């Protein structure tokens, strides 16, 4: 079994689990997760970073407190 699916799954989980306290942190964490996912899947890193940043910010803004520790 290839490790690639597990790496992709972990990158996605980390991206979803790291909202951050501010919009800037959300963008940075999402960009990092998106870029990592693009590297693993041999995609365009810049596109992955942009999509990851937008997706993480959208998720975290729509679900405030979903990723915060109690």
C-alpha positions as a Markdown table, in Angstrom:
| # | Residue | x | y | z |
|---|---|---|---|---|
| 1 | Unk | 0.0 | 0.0 | 0.0 |
| 2 | Unk | 1.3 | 3.4 | -0.9 |
| 3 | Unk | 1.9 | 6.0 | 1.7 |
| 4 | Unk | 0.7 | 8.8 | -0.6 |
| 5 | Unk | -3.0 | 8.6 | 0.3 |
| 6 | Unk | -2.2 | 8.7 | 4.0 |
| 7 | Unk | 0.0 | 11.8 | 3.5 |
| 8 | Unk | -2.8 | 13.5 | 1.7 |
| 9 | Unk | -5.3 | 12.6 | 4.3 |
| 10 | Unk | -3.1 | 13.9 | 7.1 |
| 11 | Unk | -2.4 | 17.1 | 5.2 |
| 12 | Unk | -6.2 | 17.7 | 4.9 |
| 13 | Unk | -6.8 | 16.9 | 8.5 |
| 14 | Unk | -4.1 | 19.3 | 9.7 |
| 15 | Unk | -5.6 | 22.0 | 7.4 |
| 16 | Unk | -9.0 | 21.5 | 8.9 |
| 17 | Unk | -7.8 | 21.3 | 12.4 |
| 18 | Unk | -5.8 | 24.6 | 12.4 |
| 19 | Unk | -8.2 | 27.5 | 12.0 |
| 20 | Unk | -6.2 | 30.0 | 14.0 |
| 21 | Unk | -7.4 | 32.9 | 16.0 |
| 22 | Unk | -7.3 | 35.6 | 13.3 |
| 23 | Unk | -8.1 | 35.8 | 9.6 |
| 24 | Unk | -4.4 | 36.1 | 8.8 |
| 25 | Unk | -3.6 | 32.9 | 10.7 |
| 26 | Unk | -6.4 | 31.1 | 8.9 |
| 27 | Unk | -5.0 | 32.2 | 5.6 |
| 28 | Unk | -1.5 | 31.2 | 6.4 |
| 29 | Unk | -2.5 | 27.8 | 7.8 |
| 30 | Unk | -4.7 | 27.1 | 4.9 |
| 31 | Unk | -2.1 | 28.1 | 2.4 |
| 32 | Unk | 0.4 | 25.8 | 4.0 |
| 33 | Unk | -1.9 | 22.9 | 4.0 |
| 34 | Unk | -2.9 | 23.6 | 0.4 |
| 35 | Unk | 0.7 | 23.9 | -0.8 |
| 36 | Unk | 1.6 | 20.7 | 1.0 |
| 37 | Unk | -1.2 | 18.9 | -0.6 |
| 38 | Unk | -0.2 | 20.2 | -4.0 |
| 39 | Unk | 3.4 | 19.0 | -3.5 |
| 40 | Unk | 2.2 | 15.5 | -2.5 |
| 41 | Unk | -0.2 | 15.3 | -5.5 |
| 42 | Unk | 2.3 | 16.8 | -8.0 |
| 43 | Unk | 0.0 | 19.8 | -8.5 |
| 44 | Unk | 0.8 | 23.5 | -8.8 |
| 45 | Unk | 2.0 | 24.7 | -5.4 |
| 46 | Unk | 0.8 | 28.3 | -5.9 |
| 47 | Unk | -2.7 | 27.2 | -6.9 |
| 48 | Unk | -2.8 | 24.8 | -3.9 |
| 49 | Unk | -1.8 | 27.6 | -1.6 |
| 50 | Unk | -4.4 | 29.9 | -2.9 |
| 51 | Unk | -7.2 | 27.3 | -2.8 |
| 52 | Unk | -6.1 | 26.1 | 0.7 |
| 53 | Unk | -6.1 | 29.6 | 2.1 |
| 54 | Unk | -9.5 | 30.4 | 0.7 |
| 55 | Unk | -11.0 | 27.1 | 1.8 |
| 56 | Unk | -9.6 | 27.3 | 5.3 |
| 57 | Unk | -10.7 | 30.9 | 5.8 |
| 58 | Unk | -14.2 | 30.1 | 4.5 |
| 59 | Unk | -14.5 | 27.1 | 6.7 |
| 60 | Unk | -13.2 | 28.8 | 9.8 |
| 61 | Unk | -15.4 | 32.0 | 9.2 |
| 62 | Unk | -18.5 | 29.8 | 8.7 |
| 63 | Unk | -17.8 | 27.7 | 11.8 |
| 64 | Unk | -16.3 | 30.0 | 14.4 |
| 65 | Unk | -15.0 | 28.0 | 17.3 |
| 66 | Unk | -15.1 | 24.7 | 15.5 |
| 67 | Unk | -11.3 | 24.4 | 15.6 |
| 68 | Unk | -10.5 | 26.1 | 18.9 |
| 69 | Unk | -9.4 | 24.2 | 21.9 |
| 70 | Unk | -11.6 | 24.5 | 25.0 |
